[in-house]
Amino acid sequence: MRPTPGLLISAPASGSGKTTVMLGLCRALVEDGLAVQPFKSGPDYIDPAFHRAACGRASFNLDSWAMDGALLDAIAAQGQDADMVLAEGAMGLFDGAARDGASGNGASADIARRMGWPVVLVVDVSGQAQSAAAVAEGFRRLRLDLPFAGVILNRVASPRHERLVRDGMAAAGLTVLGALPRRPDLSLPERHLGLVQAGEHGDLAAILTRYAAFVRDHVDLAAIRAAAGGCARPVGEGMAIAPPAQRIAWAQDAAFSFTYPHLLAAWRRAGAEILPFSPLADEAPAAEADLVWLPGGYPELHAGRLAAAEAFRAGLRRHAEDRPVYGECGGYMALGEGLIDAQGARHRMAGLLGLVTSHADRRLHLGYRQARLLAPAVGHAAGAVLRGHEFHYSTVVEQPDAPLAHVMDPDGVTQAETGSWRGRVAGTFFHFVAPQRGAEAA
């Protein structure tokens, strides 16, 4: 089968304008009648929701550190029925973990090379002119096995500025696919874990329409489509990630929204039933559920409402009497005794674990994680090795329960955030991406 042609939208660094270009291209191409399949390189759970809003199709993460090659290929196959693939990179094109995982080090370049998707490099040219070509040329030549489509210039100050930058790119033999003038009014609002979530924008459809018009006015869409490419990849049973239970009560609202779509898709494919409920609406998990899962999100922004959610808390307690409950990052914090918000006020949480966390003393915890379970969790036995990612600012004030896992970063350095468990309740700060296949118990 001929592969769906695709492009990977990347940049030299974060903040260069990748998301603006990605969303504008997605919506503009959809407006032109194309079925566009979006992807996100790396461990991000906010951007895919914007992709879905722009394309009308679920966006999936592709992570070359946490996923093996078979899983990457199976997830990429979600775009087989599309007209075009657009994948958004993370950070800079070559940024990843210090050590390789099963199929790479997590860099966006890994995905572009594996899938054969040419790179569109978004270059912030503010503060430079012809010199921008040296940056772009360095990125094109660092890995000569990487397909390279061209550059989109961003934050162009004036027609003269654009001409000078284009002259430099032409001298280097680089294709300019578009030039975007400065438009600070098109930036999306952010908070401490990234963009404000897609579901919180009441006018998101109008925002995406403006992005599409902006890109349509300043990017050569015909050249973008012509530059797309790809290589055929074998697709076996790589999507076969066993569900942790048959019926999974899944918390889903503004406080608990950080979910990797490939997990839910794989579990549903295996026959599992996902039963959504909203803790913020004071809903208890479904009585028939075999497992309750609280994903990450922003419980610290809704701590007062969670503290008052008596039906939710009572439902968790009933479930935990004879069935497992699991929480990730924000979900883990919600399972504890208390959460201290940024103003120093302590809020009562579920009390199923002894954990107390604080946002009053903010400390960044960020990076890939490899965890060897010390107790059963997420459908895996003790000794299983899981791969994932940690990103939060909370600090642990109290953690009296037994550690759930021995957690290391990609360099093999042991991490203090072990997660914890008590009875049938367990949680961790890292977000589970995939099991490490073939890992044996120590």
Secondary structure, DSSP 4 states (H G I P E B T S, - for coil): -PPPPEEEEE-SSTTSSHHHHHHHHHHHHHHTT--EEEEEESS-SSHHHHHHHHHSS--EEE-TTTS-HHHHHHHHGGGTTSSEEEEE--SSTT---SS--SS-SS-HHHHHHHHT--EEEEEE-TT-STTHHHHHHHHHHH-TTS-EEEEEEEEE-SHHHHHHHHHHHHHTTPPEEEEEEP-GGGPPPEETTEEPPGGG-TTHHHHHHHHHHHHHHHB-HHHHHHH-B------SSTT----S-SEEEEE-BTTEEE--HHHHHHHHHTT-EEEEE-TTTTPPPPTT-SEEEE-EE-GGGSHHHHHT-HHHHHHHHHHHTTS-EEEETHHHHHTSSEEE-TTS-EEE---SS--EEESSS---EEEEEEEEESS-BTTB-TT-EEEEEEEE--EEEE--SEE-EEEE-TT-PBPS---EEETTEEEESSEEEEE-TT----
